[in-house]
Amino acid sequence: MIARTKPTNGPRILVTGAAGFIGSHTTDQLLGLGCRVMGVDDLSTGHLMNLRSATANSNFRFVRADITGPNVIEELCAGFRPDAIVHLAGLVSVVRAQEEPNLNYRLNLHATHLVAEAARLHGVRRAVFASSAAIYGDHPDLPLTESALPQPISLYGMAKRASEEVLMGYGASFGLETVCLRYFNVYGPRQDPKSPYSGVISIFAERFAAGNPVTIFGDGSQTRDFVAVEDIARANALAATRPGLSPMVCNVCTGRPRRLLTVLDVFRSLHPDAPAPQFAPARPGEIQHSLGNPERAADRLGFVANTELESGLRAFAQSLGTANSPQALATA
Ligand SMILES: NC(=O)c1ccc[n+]([C@@H]2O[C@H](COP(=O)([O-])OP(=O)(O)OC[C@H]3O[C@@H](n4cnc5c(N)ncnc54)[C@H](O)[C@@H]3O)[C@@H](O)[C@H]2O)c1
């Protein structure tokens, strides 16, 4: 492919999991800021298609590799000499992590240690890590602040929590600038709707697009802090490039609780001919409400999630190519 961009002297950023949902958006935003980006991904759940625009940029290089392989991440650091690593590669399915604890350990914890150690050995200044609101478990004190005691209730949440500790330990011991970002419920284009473990929004988007009814478990009054993937990518890019950050954990959320019924209403306005939704009994163990406090991200990172849920959902539905015109939303 012919490169359409000029080489820059911007910061060098190594992005693990670059071909994934969040990784590809993060790569696009970093390139847009003039960074030189090396993406690494084993394509286990990611897709090269997600990197279509990145691969047309001469400041982007891609390596297909398993970052938990012997010396893989070290050799990438030695060759590319990144200023920062944005570590997004991982096993995102909470259900699969529960079913395959060894895989969860390797991808969600051991990989983080390999990244931290490669950063130490090769003088990488900063590591940004994709943590998760899952580390809070079913915490009763909403909105959740970073000082809330983590109480993960899944192996996935445990591995994210332990990864934060690994990175903070490297920060305290070796001065690695570690930024652990606790994403809340992420949604948007390129989220894999085929996975049975996808978030509710991607399942809704896929079923509405296919003309199939959606099922609401419970009465739909449950609330979530939904964050658009463009905002997540912007938080990652800020965390990777903003000068003078000290080691921290930080929520990436909107601070606005949105009901599942609201999400449903927006999709119905975009797909007025869709079949009526079905309601089923609430699933045992499902958290009724989740909400983050976004103040630390604003104070320390200068980050505010500014995509409105309605416009974010519309962009997502349109990326699947079947939604009604934007005007439909005016009546939502
Ligand atoms: N999507 C969410 O709602 C959400 C919420 C909180 C945290 N996170 C975290 O954000 C990160 C990215 O998630 P996502 O939603 O983009 O998932 P994703 O599955 O789309 O992206 C993960 C990427 O990592 C790659 N990968 C996995 N193991 C690898 C390995 N050993 N070597 C190289 N590449 C590997 C996959 O192929 C994939 O492209 C994950 O760490 C996830 O736990 C996601």
Ligand as a Chemical Component Dictionary entry (heavy atoms), coordinates in Angstrom:
data_LIG
# 
_chem_comp.id                   LIG 
_chem_comp.type                 NON-POLYMER 
_chem_comp.pdbx_formal_charge   0 
_chem_comp.three_letter_code    LIG 
# 
loop_
_chem_comp_atom.comp_id 
_chem_comp_atom.atom_id 
_chem_comp_atom.alt_atom_id 
_chem_comp_atom.type_symbol 
_chem_comp_atom.charge 
_chem_comp_atom.model_Cartn_x 
_chem_comp_atom.model_Cartn_y 
_chem_comp_atom.model_Cartn_z 
_chem_comp_atom.pdbx_ordinal 
LIG N1  N1  N 0  -13.839 -3.646  25.862 1  
LIG C1  C1  C 0  -14.071 -3.292  27.128 2  
LIG O1  O1  O 0  -15.211 -2.956  27.509 3  
LIG C2  C2  C 0  -12.931 -3.242  28.128 4  
LIG C3  C3  C 0  -13.195 -2.785  29.426 5  
LIG C4  C4  C 0  -12.147 -2.755  30.335 6  
LIG C5  C5  C 0  -10.874 -3.149  29.976 7  
LIG N2  N2  N 1  -10.652 -3.622  28.703 8  
LIG C6  C6  C 0  -9.294  -4.056  28.355 9  
LIG O2  O2  O 0  -8.859  -3.338  27.218 10 
LIG C7  C7  C 0  -7.964  -4.152  26.462 11 
LIG C8  C8  C 0  -8.408  -4.186  25.008 12 
LIG O3  O3  O 0  -9.705  -4.765  24.974 13 
LIG P1  P1  P 0  -10.589 -4.838  23.653 14 
LIG O4  O4  O 0  -11.993 -4.662  24.054 15 
LIG O5  O5  O -1 -10.008 -3.954  22.617 16 
LIG O6  O6  O 0  -10.414 -6.371  23.267 17 
LIG P2  P2  P 0  -9.900  -7.035  21.910 18 
LIG O7  O7  O 0  -10.017 -8.513  22.120 19 
LIG O8  O8  O 0  -10.563 -6.426  20.747 20 
LIG O9  O9  O 0  -8.372  -6.599  21.915 21 
LIG C9  C9  C 0  -7.333  -7.337  22.500 22 
LIG C10 C10 C 0  -6.262  -7.516  21.428 23 
LIG O10 O10 O 0  -5.140  -8.172  22.000 24 
LIG C11 C11 C 0  -4.693  -9.163  21.085 25 
LIG N3  N3  N 0  -3.976  -10.155 21.884 26 
LIG C12 C12 C 0  -4.485  -10.977 22.825 27 
LIG N4  N4  N 0  -3.507  -11.737 23.349 28 
LIG C13 C13 C 0  -2.357  -11.373 22.721 29 
LIG C14 C14 C 0  -1.011  -11.798 22.839 30 
LIG N5  N5  N 0  -0.637  -12.748 23.693 31 
LIG N6  N6  N 0  -0.085  -11.220 22.027 32 
LIG C15 C15 C 0  -0.436  -10.255 21.148 33 
LIG N7  N7  N 0  -1.703  -9.817  21.011 34 
LIG C16 C16 C 0  -2.653  -10.367 21.784 35 
LIG C17 C17 C 0  -5.945  -9.671  20.422 36 
LIG O11 O11 O 0  -5.726  -10.301 19.176 37 
LIG C18 C18 C 0  -6.742  -8.390  20.275 38 
LIG O12 O12 O 0  -6.469  -7.726  19.057 39 
LIG C19 C19 C 0  -7.946  -5.532  27.129 40 
LIG O13 O13 O 0  -6.804  -5.621  27.954 41 
LIG C20 C20 C 0  -9.204  -5.514  27.956 42 
LIG O14 O14 O 0  -9.107  -6.367  29.092 43 
LIG C21 C21 C 0  -11.640 -3.661  27.771 44 
# 
loop_
_chem_comp_bond.comp_id 
_chem_comp_bond.atom_id_1 
_chem_comp_bond.atom_id_2 
_chem_comp_bond.value_order 
_chem_comp_bond.pdbx_ordinal 
LIG N1  C1  SING 1  
LIG C1  O1  DOUB 2  
LIG C1  C2  SING 3  
LIG C2  C3  SING 4  
LIG C2  C21 DOUB 5  
LIG C3  C4  DOUB 6  
LIG C4  C5  SING 7  
LIG C5  N2  DOUB 8  
LIG N2  C6  SING 9  
LIG N2  C21 SING 10 
LIG C6  O2  SING 11 
LIG C6  C20 SING 12 
LIG O2  C7  SING 13 
LIG C7  C8  SING 14 
LIG C7  C19 SING 15 
LIG C8  O3  SING 16 
LIG O3  P1  SING 17 
LIG P1  O4  DOUB 18 
LIG P1  O5  SING 19 
LIG P1  O6  SING 20 
LIG O6  P2  SING 21 
LIG P2  O7  DOUB 22 
LIG P2  O8  SING 23 
LIG P2  O9  SING 24 
LIG O9  C9  SING 25 
LIG C9  C10 SING 26 
LIG C10 O10 SING 27 
LIG C10 C18 SING 28 
LIG O10 C11 SING 29 
LIG C11 N3  SING 30 
LIG C11 C17 SING 31 
LIG N3  C12 SING 32 
LIG N3  C16 SING 33 
LIG C12 N4  DOUB 34 
LIG N4  C13 SING 35 
LIG C13 C14 SING 36 
LIG C13 C16 DOUB 37 
LIG C14 N5  SING 38 
LIG C14 N6  DOUB 39 
LIG N6  C15 SING 40 
LIG C15 N7  DOUB 41 
LIG N7  C16 SING 42 
LIG C17 O11 SING 43 
LIG C17 C18 SING 44 
LIG C18 O12 SING 45 
LIG C19 O13 SING 46 
LIG C19 C20 SING 47 
LIG C20 O14 SING 48 
# 
